[in-house]
Amino acid sequence: QIAPEVEAAMADLQSIIPPREKLFSFPQNVEQLASRAGATASVSFVGKESAAAEDSAGSNMFTVTAKGSFDNTLQFIRDLEGRREFFVSLDSVNLTRLEGQFNTIINGLVFFYD
């Protein structure tokens, strides 16, 4: 039996965390986000999926490889963190300058519910 407070909290979370099926569009969504910020990006899911449970959201680990100017890259990272379609947690961001461009590797989690 789940307490009413937990059920209410889960309903709130499900209103901001997308269903698992929506994750199929996550890579394309992130690539478009980078393009709008003036950068390029590619996304891959890595590792094993963490399944959703009654009391917690599921998650998938992902890696984004991006390239762009410093300002464009920062805008892309801000946009990715503030994205409404997906709830993400960025674990690490590594910026490397190479010939006037910044290569960026972002590792994080994207959450879902079943």
C-alpha positions in Angstrom: 0.0 0.0 0.0 1.4 3.4 -1.0 0.8 6.3 1.2 -1.4 9.1 -0.2 1.5 11.6 0.1 3.7 9.3 -2.1 0.9 8.9 -4.7 0.5 12.7 -4.9 4.3 13.2 -5.2 4.4 10.6 -8.0 1.6 12.3 -9.8 3.5 15.5 -9.6 6.7 13.9 -10.9 4.9 12.2 -13.8 3.7 15.6 -14.9 7.3 16.7 -15.5 9.0 13.4 -16.3 8.1 11.9 -19.7 7.0 8.3 -20.4 9.6 5.9 -21.5 8.4 5.9 -25.1 9.3 9.6 -25.5 13.0 8.8 -24.9 13.2 7.6 -28.5 13.0 11.3 -29.6 15.6 12.4 -27.0 18.7 12.2 -29.3 17.0 14.1 -32.1 15.6 16.7 -29.7 19.1 17.3 -28.2 20.7 17.6 -31.7 18.1 20.2 -32.7 18.7 22.0 -29.4 22.4 22.2 -30.2 21.7 23.4 -33.7 19.4 26.2 -32.5 22.3 27.3 -30.2 24.7 27.3 -33.1 26.6 24.1 -32.1 26.5 20.5 -33.4 25.8 17.5 -31.2 25.4 13.7 -31.3 23.8 11.7 -28.5 24.2 8.1 -27.5 22.6 6.1 -24.7 25.2 4.2 -22.6 25.1 1.6 -19.9 22.2 -0.2 -18.6 18.7 1.4 -18.1 17.6 1.8 -14.5 13.9 0.6 -14.5 11.2 2.8 -13.0 9.6 1.5 -9.8 6.5 2.4 -7.9 8.3 5.0 -5.9 11.0 6.2 -8.3 11.5 7.2 -11.9 13.6 5.2 -14.3 16.7 6.6 -16.0 19.0 6.1 -18.9 22.6 7.2 -19.0 23.6 9.3 -22.0 26.6 10.9 -23.5 26.5 14.0 -25.7 29.4 15.0 -27.9 29.1 18.6 -29.0 31.2 21.1 -30.9 30.9 24.9 -31.2 32.1 28.3 -30.1 32.4 28.9 -26.3 29.3 31.0 -26.2 27.2 28.6 -28.4 28.4 25.7 -26.3 27.4 27.4 -23.0 24.0 28.3 -24.5 23.5 24.7 -25.5 24.3 23.4 -22.0 22.0 26.0 -20.4 19.2 25.0 -22.9 19.8 21.3 -22.2 19.5 21.8 -18.5 16.4 23.9 -18.8 14.6 21.6 -21.3 10.9 21.1 -20.4 10.4 18.0 -22.6 12.9 15.9 -20.8 14.1 15.9 -17.2 17.9 15.5 -17.2 20.7 15.5 -14.7 24.1 16.3 -16.0 26.8 14.4 -14.2 29.9 15.8 -15.9 30.8 18.4 -18.6 34.2 18.4 -20.2 35.2 21.3 -22.4 38.3 21.1 -24.6 39.5 24.0 -26.8 40.7 22.9 -30.2 41.5 25.4 -33.0 39.0 28.1 -31.9 36.2 25.6 -31.3 35.2 23.8 -28.1 34.7 20.0 -28.1 32.4 19.1 -25.3 31.5 15.8 -23.7 28.5 15.7 -21.5 27.5 12.7 -19.4 24.2 12.5 -17.6 20.9 10.8 -16.9 17.5 11.3 -18.6 14.5 10.2 -16.5 11.3 8.5 -17.5 8.3 6.7 -16.0 6.4 3.6 -17.2 
